[in-house]
């Protein structure tokens, strides 16, 4: 148990005892020492020409026979994390329904944790709000880790956010380095978004073992379709995606062939034609060719309304008079959303890092899922003076250029605006 004793020394600061153990320079012990503030043990491990991984906190296991050379990657359940508690929930309440997976709540009464080295899922009679967790977490420059290339040895960080950001932007290199053995919260939604917006990430995921949950698979299928590739659509594993016209649009010939191979996808094919026809050739004709084979639904009619082209609306109404209108009750009531909802920005300045996490909590056009990183992208652009300070009681502020940022922080801009106003009055 020398490794466990060494880890305890790192947490408690027993430097002399640690030296007596004469054990391998182990990365989990180094991370424990770093986050516990025991610099001498930490520096002694970092000074070694090679560091090793012996411990495995995910599996609560040791590899004493064949330790592997490794760098620090924030894969350690360090001591401060054990102070983070979650409340045991007997039944789902309204807050739970908004924030957590209902099946897990009803089945277990708690949320599965990334680490469980205490073997009790950090359960308590009361939970800990996110802002209190942030106060426990050692300070780090999270934005630098999100923006700059990752260092060889990863410093203290909210690794789950780094994972979700890598997935959101479809950065395969970062994602493969950072990901954990099990998906973290909102990771699947971020993967889905990354696959939609990065073909190379989609191609990589298409070669991986996919989870039973269909979100990633549908995103892969959609990305391949919008790249005009239909070899997968008749596979037994194919899960029909709905969003097949964003962020790119397939060629008319692709949608025509898809309609022949997958008649069950006619509603989204017709919708793709409406979206594309405003600026591209060939889609109007394809719509007229296929609409007589369809069962129009509410989302298709709404898209025709949004397009402003009376031709589509008239063609759909004629078809509805023949076969009726398909209603879209829950869980399909997200389909009428317009794709502009996926292209919005945020002007919400947030105080805590946890508020920046990419993800979403309600249904949207990504096949019934939402995923957004607006607050993160805004924060990455903000000057430090425009961010919310530690002593500010507000958790967030709206960047409206009236109340925030304060006028003295935009004095240069204000002077320029006043000059333009005076010039306008003279004119």
HELIX and SHEET records of a PDB file:
HELIX    1   1 UNK A    2  UNK A   12  1                                  11    
HELIX    2   2 UNK A   15  UNK A   21  1                                   7    
HELIX    3   3 UNK A   27  UNK A   36  1                                  10    
HELIX    4   4 UNK A   39  UNK A   46  1                                   8    
HELIX    5   5 UNK A   79  UNK A   83  5                                   5    
HELIX    6   6 UNK A   94  UNK A   99  1                                   6    
HELIX    7   7 UNK A  102  UNK A  108  1                                   7    
HELIX    8   8 UNK A  130  UNK A  136  1                                   7    
HELIX    9   9 UNK A  142  UNK A  147  1                                   6    
HELIX   10  10 UNK A  159  UNK A  168  1                                  10    
HELIX   11  11 UNK A  172  UNK A  178  1                                   7    
HELIX   12  12 UNK A  187  UNK A  197  1                                  11    
HELIX   13  13 UNK A  199  UNK A  206  1                                   8    
HELIX   14  14 UNK A  215  UNK A  226  1                                  12    
HELIX   15  15 UNK A  252  UNK A  261  1                                  10    
HELIX   16  16 UNK A  263  UNK A  265  5                                   3    
HELIX   17  17 UNK A  266  UNK A  277  1                                  12    
HELIX   18  18 UNK A  283  UNK A  290  1                                   8    
HELIX   19  19 UNK A  291  UNK A  293  5                                   3    
HELIX   20  20 UNK A  298  UNK A  307  1                                  10    
HELIX   21  21 UNK A  310  UNK A  323  1                                  14    
HELIX   22  22 UNK A  339  UNK A  343  5                                   5    
HELIX   23  23 UNK A  353  UNK A  356  5                                   4    
HELIX   24  24 UNK A  374  UNK A  381  1                                   8    
HELIX   25  25 UNK A  384  UNK A  386  5                                   3    
HELIX   26  26 UNK A  407  UNK A  410  5                                   4    
HELIX   27  27 UNK A  411  UNK A  426  1                                  16    
SHEET    1   A 2 UNK A  52  UNK A  53  0                                        
SHEET    2   A 2 UNK A  68  UNK A  69 -1                                        
SHEET    1   B 2 UNK A  55  UNK A  56  0                                        
SHEET    2   B 2 UNK A  61  UNK A  62 -1                                        
SHEET    1   C 2 UNK A  86  UNK A  87  0                                        
SHEET    2   C 2 UNK A 123  UNK A 124  1                                        
SHEET    1   D 2 UNK A 348  UNK A 350  0                                        
SHEET    2   D 2 UNK A 396  UNK A 398 -1                                        
END                                                                             
